[in-house]
Amino acid sequence: MTSLAQIVQLRLSGMAGSPLQFAACRLAAMLGRTDLPSRSELAALRPATRVLILGFAAWIGLVGVITLSAMISLELSTVTAPAWFSRTASAAKASEARAAAGFENIVQRPLFLRNRQVFVAAEPAPAPPPPVATLDSGITLKGVFMSDGVAKAFLITTQSPVGVWVQVDGQINGWRVAAVTPEQVVLEGQGEKLTVPLHASGR
């Protein structure tokens, strides 16, 4: 068992040497050895094992380089550019904008057309008007529910043959439910009024 003084002395002697020796000592200590394996030890290994060790070492080096470059790019992205640099950058952007504007005329004239006239897009056709909704007059009132100020009508239409409950001011097939009474329901839509009695259909 080595004493604390010997450990400190070994550390200091390792740090006093070159950084490469210090890194080699640290790597050997991580491997549980006092020094790195020699060439004769590596030559004694099977070729597949040597390739595996070299590939693993290359992979570790690649990960280290990528990590280091990511850290450097992150640090550089937080650094603000000096004022003189931003002035030249804005001047470069302005000159690029002027150059793009100068080439705009060339871009607008197709290269492989004989007359090389400026391309004019055709006027889009106007959108057709929305179709006028036709009101369904074949509505049947099958039930009425009235309780605590809530009035609902159970209506069957051609589009809803199973039926649907609709409250006052609710919409169904273009109609608005204007009123619900125990005997009938009053529907309004497109300036028309339709009164549907209970268990009957029609106007």
C-alpha positions as a Markdown table, in Angstrom:
| # | Residue | x | y | z |
|---|---|---|---|---|
| 1 | Met | 0.0 | 0.0 | 0.0 |
| 2 | Thr | 1.5 | 3.3 | -1.0 |
| 3 | Ser | 1.4 | 6.2 | 1.4 |
| 4 | Leu | -0.3 | 9.6 | 0.7 |
| 5 | Ala | 3.1 | 11.2 | 0.2 |
| 6 | Gln | 4.1 | 8.7 | -2.5 |
| 7 | Ile | 0.8 | 9.3 | -4.3 |
| 8 | Val | 1.3 | 13.1 | -4.2 |
| 9 | Gln | 4.9 | 12.7 | -5.4 |
| 10 | Leu | 3.7 | 10.4 | -8.3 |
| 11 | Arg | 1.1 | 13.0 | -9.2 |
| 12 | Leu | 3.6 | 15.9 | -9.1 |
| 13 | Ser | 6.1 | 14.0 | -11.1 |
| 14 | Gly | 3.5 | 13.1 | -13.7 |
| 15 | Met | 2.5 | 16.8 | -14.0 |
| 16 | Ala | 6.1 | 17.9 | -14.2 |
| 17 | Gly | 6.6 | 15.8 | -17.3 |
| 18 | Ser | 5.2 | 16.6 | -20.7 |
| 19 | Pro | 1.4 | 16.8 | -21.1 |
| 20 | Leu | 1.5 | 13.8 | -23.4 |
| 21 | Gln | 3.2 | 11.7 | -20.6 |
| 22 | Phe | 0.6 | 13.0 | -18.1 |
| 23 | Ala | -2.2 | 12.0 | -20.4 |
| 24 | Ala | -0.7 | 8.6 | -20.9 |
| 25 | Cys | -0.3 | 8.0 | -17.2 |
| 26 | Arg | -3.9 | 9.1 | -16.6 |
| 27 | Leu | -5.1 | 6.7 | -19.4 |
| 28 | Ala | -3.1 | 3.9 | -18.0 |
| 29 | Ala | -4.5 | 4.5 | -14.5 |
| 30 | Met | -8.0 | 4.3 | -15.9 |
| 31 | Leu | -7.1 | 1.0 | -17.4 |
| 32 | Gly | -5.9 | -0.2 | -14.0 |
| 33 | Arg | -2.2 | -0.3 | -15.1 |
| 34 | Thr | 0.9 | 1.6 | -14.2 |
| 35 | Asp | 1.8 | 2.3 | -17.9 |
| 36 | Leu | 0.2 | 1.8 | -21.3 |
| 37 | Pro | 0.6 | -1.5 | -23.1 |
| 38 | Ser | 3.7 | -1.9 | -25.2 |
| 39 | Arg | 3.9 | -2.7 | -28.9 |
| 40 | Ser | 4.9 | -6.3 | -28.1 |
| 41 | Glu | 1.7 | -6.7 | -26.0 |
| 42 | Leu | -0.4 | -5.3 | -28.8 |
| 43 | Ala | 1.3 | -7.5 | -31.4 |
| 44 | Ala | 0.5 | -10.5 | -29.2 |
| 45 | Leu | -3.2 | -9.9 | -29.5 |
| 46 | Arg | -5.4 | -11.5 | -32.2 |
| 47 | Pro | -5.8 | -9.3 | -35.3 |
| 48 | Ala | -9.6 | -9.0 | -34.7 |
| 49 | Thr | -9.0 | -7.7 | -31.2 |
| 50 | Arg | -6.4 | -5.2 | -32.5 |
| 51 | Val | -8.9 | -3.9 | -35.1 |
| 52 | Leu | -11.6 | -3.7 | -32.4 |
| 53 | Ile | -9.3 | -1.7 | -30.1 |
| 54 | Leu | -8.2 | 0.7 | -32.9 |
| 55 | Gly | -11.8 | 1.2 | -34.0 |
| 56 | Phe | -12.9 | 1.9 | -30.4 |
| 57 | Ala | -10.0 | 4.4 | -30.0 |
| 58 | Ala | -10.9 | 6.1 | -33.2 |
| 59 | Trp | -14.6 | 6.3 | -32.2 |
| 60 | Ile | -13.6 | 7.9 | -28.9 |
| 61 | Gly | -11.4 | 10.4 | -30.7 |
| 62 | Leu | -14.2 | 11.3 | -33.1 |
| 63 | Val | -16.7 | 11.8 | -30.3 |
| 64 | Gly | -14.2 | 14.0 | -28.6 |
| 65 | Val | -13.6 | 16.1 | -31.7 |
| 66 | Ile | -17.4 | 16.5 | -32.4 |
| 67 | Thr | -18.0 | 17.5 | -28.8 |
| 68 | Leu | -15.2 | 20.0 | -28.8 |
| 69 | Ser | -16.4 | 21.5 | -32.1 |
| 70 | Ala | -19.9 | 21.8 | -30.8 |
| 71 | Met | -18.7 | 23.6 | -27.7 |
| 72 | Ile | -16.6 | 26.0 | -29.7 |
| 73 | Ser | -19.5 | 26.8 | -32.1 |
| 74 | Leu | -21.8 | 27.3 | -29.2 |
| 75 | Glu | -19.4 | 29.7 | -27.6 |
| 76 | Leu | -18.8 | 31.6 | -30.9 |
| 77 | Ser | -22.6 | 31.9 | -31.4 |
| 78 | Thr | -23.0 | 33.8 | -28.1 |
| 79 | Val | -20.2 | 36.3 | -29.0 |
| 80 | Thr | -21.6 | 39.5 | -30.4 |
| 81 | Ala | -19.9 | 40.9 | -33.5 |
| 82 | Pro | -18.0 | 44.2 | -33.3 |
| 83 | Ala | -19.7 | 47.3 | -34.7 |
| 84 | Trp | -17.3 | 47.6 | -37.7 |
| 85 | Phe | -18.1 | 44.0 | -38.7 |
| 86 | Ser | -21.9 | 44.6 | -38.7 |
| 87 | Arg | -21.4 | 47.7 | -40.8 |
| 88 | Thr | -19.6 | 45.7 | -43.5 |
| 89 | Ala | -22.1 | 42.9 | -43.2 |
| 90 | Ser | -25.0 | 45.4 | -43.8 |
| 91 | Ala | -23.2 | 46.9 | -46.7 |
| 92 | Ala | -22.7 | 43.4 | -48.2 |
| 93 | Lys | -26.4 | 42.7 | -47.8 |
| 94 | Ala | -27.3 | 46.0 | -49.5 |
| 95 | Ser | -25.0 | 45.2 | -52.4 |
| 96 | Glu | -26.5 | 41.7 | -52.7 |
| 97 | Ala | -30.0 | 43.2 | -52.8 |
| 98 | Arg | -29.0 | 45.7 | -55.5 |
| 99 | Ala | -27.5 | 42.9 | -57.5 |
| 100 | Ala | -30.6 | 40.8 | -57.2 |
| 101 | Ala | -32.7 | 43.7 | -58.3 |
| 102 | Gly | -30.5 | 44.2 | -61.3 |
| 103 | Phe | -30.9 | 40.6 | -62.4 |
| 104 | Glu | -34.7 | 40.7 | -61.8 |
| 105 | Asn | -35.2 | 41.9 | -65.4 |
| 106 | Ile | -33.3 | 38.9 | -66.7 |
| 107 | Val | -35.3 | 36.5 | -64.5 |
| 108 | Gln | -38.6 | 37.8 | -65.8 |
| 109 | Arg | -37.7 | 37.2 | -69.5 |
| 110 | Pro | -37.7 | 33.5 | -70.3 |
| 111 | Leu | -34.5 | 32.4 | -71.9 |
| 112 | Phe | -35.9 | 29.9 | -74.4 |
| 113 | Leu | -38.8 | 31.9 | -75.9 |
| 114 | Arg | -38.3 | 33.8 | -79.2 |
| 115 | Asn | -39.9 | 37.0 | -78.2 |
| 116 | Arg | -38.4 | 37.0 | -74.7 |
| 117 | Gln | -41.2 | 39.1 | -73.4 |
| 118 | Val | -41.8 | 39.6 | -69.7 |
| 119 | Phe | -43.9 | 36.7 | -68.3 |
| 120 | Val | -47.4 | 37.8 | -67.3 |
| 121 | Ala | -49.4 | 35.4 | -65.2 |
| 122 | Ala | -52.9 | 34.8 | -66.5 |
| 123 | Glu | -55.8 | 36.3 | -64.5 |
| 124 | Pro | -57.3 | 33.7 | -62.2 |
| 125 | Ala | -60.8 | 32.8 | -63.0 |
| 126 | Pro | -63.3 | 34.2 | -60.5 |
| 127 | Ala | -64.6 | 31.8 | -58.0 |
| 128 | Pro | -68.1 | 30.5 | -58.7 |
| 129 | Pro | -70.8 | 31.9 | -56.4 |
| 130 | Pro | -71.7 | 29.6 | -53.5 |
| 131 | Pro | -74.7 | 27.5 | -54.3 |
| 132 | Val | -77.9 | 28.7 | -52.8 |
| 133 | Ala | -79.0 | 26.3 | -50.0 |
| 134 | Thr | -82.4 | 24.9 | -50.6 |
| 135 | Leu | -84.6 | 24.4 | -47.5 |
| 136 | Asp | -85.8 | 21.0 | -46.7 |
| 137 | Ser | -89.5 | 21.1 | -46.3 |
| 138 | Gly | -89.9 | 17.4 | -45.5 |
| 139 | Ile | -89.4 | 17.8 | -41.8 |
| 140 | Thr | -91.4 | 15.7 | -39.3 |
| 141 | Leu | -91.8 | 16.6 | -35.6 |
| 142 | Lys | -91.7 | 13.4 | -33.6 |
| 143 | Gly | -91.4 | 14.8 | -30.0 |
| 144 | Val | -91.2 | 17.9 | -27.8 |
| 145 | Phe | -89.3 | 18.3 | -24.6 |
| 146 | Met | -90.1 | 21.3 | -22.3 |
| 147 | Ser | -88.7 | 21.7 | -18.8 |
| 148 | Asp | -87.4 | 24.6 | -16.7 |
| 149 | Gly | -87.3 | 27.0 | -19.6 |
| 150 | Val | -85.6 | 24.6 | -21.9 |
| 151 | Ala | -87.5 | 23.7 | -25.1 |
| 152 | Lys | -86.3 | 21.1 | -27.5 |
| 153 | Ala | -87.9 | 19.5 | -30.6 |
| 154 | Phe | -87.1 | 16.0 | -31.9 |
| 155 | Leu | -87.0 | 16.5 | -35.7 |
| 156 | Ile | -86.6 | 13.9 | -38.5 |
| 157 | Thr | -85.4 | 15.2 | -42.0 |
| 158 | Thr | -84.3 | 13.6 | -45.2 |
| 159 | Gln | -80.7 | 14.2 | -44.2 |
| 160 | Ser | -81.2 | 13.0 | -40.6 |
| 161 | Pro | -83.6 | 10.1 | -40.9 |
| 162 | Val | -82.8 | 8.9 | -37.4 |
| 163 | Gly | -83.8 | 12.2 | -35.9 |
| 164 | Val | -82.1 | 14.9 | -33.9 |
| 165 | Trp | -82.9 | 17.1 | -30.9 |
| 166 | Val | -82.8 | 20.8 | -31.6 |
| 167 | Gln | -83.2 | 23.7 | -29.1 |
| 168 | Val | -84.7 | 27.0 | -29.8 |
| 169 | Asp | -82.4 | 29.1 | -32.1 |
| 170 | Gly | -80.7 | 25.9 | -33.2 |
| 171 | Gln | -80.1 | 25.1 | -36.9 |
| 172 | Ile | -81.2 | 22.1 | -38.9 |
| 173 | Asn | -81.0 | 21.8 | -42.7 |
| 174 | Gly | -80.9 | 25.6 | -43.3 |
| 175 | Trp | -83.8 | 26.2 | -40.9 |
| 176 | Arg | -83.6 | 28.0 | -37.6 |
| 177 | Val | -85.9 | 26.8 | -34.8 |
| 178 | Ala | -87.9 | 30.0 | -33.9 |
| 179 | Ala | -90.3 | 28.5 | -31.4 |
| 180 | Val | -91.2 | 25.2 | -29.8 |
| 181 | Thr | -94.7 | 24.6 | -28.3 |
| 182 | Pro | -96.3 | 21.4 | -27.0 |
| 183 | Glu | -98.2 | 21.0 | -30.3 |
| 184 | Gln | -95.9 | 22.3 | -33.0 |
| 185 | Val | -92.5 | 23.8 | -33.9 |
| 186 | Val | -92.0 | 27.0 | -35.9 |
| 187 | Leu | -89.0 | 27.1 | -38.3 |
| 188 | Glu | -87.6 | 30.1 | -40.1 |
| 189 | Gly | -85.1 | 30.4 | -43.0 |
| 190 | Gln | -84.4 | 32.5 | -46.1 |
| 191 | Gly | -87.5 | 34.7 | -45.4 |
| 192 | Glu | -89.8 | 31.7 | -45.1 |
| 193 | Lys | -91.7 | 30.3 | -42.2 |
| 194 | Leu | -92.6 | 26.7 | -41.7 |
| 195 | Thr | -94.9 | 25.4 | -39.0 |
| 196 | Val | -94.6 | 21.7 | -38.3 |
| 197 | Pro | -97.3 | 20.1 | -36.1 |
| 198 | Leu | -96.6 | 17.2 | -33.9 |
| 199 | His | -96.6 | 13.8 | -35.8 |
| 200 | Ala | -97.2 | 15.5 | -39.1 |
| 201 | Ser | -95.0 | 16.9 | -41.9 |
| 202 | Gly | -95.5 | 19.6 | -44.5 |
| 203 | Arg | -96.0 | 23.3 | -44.6 |
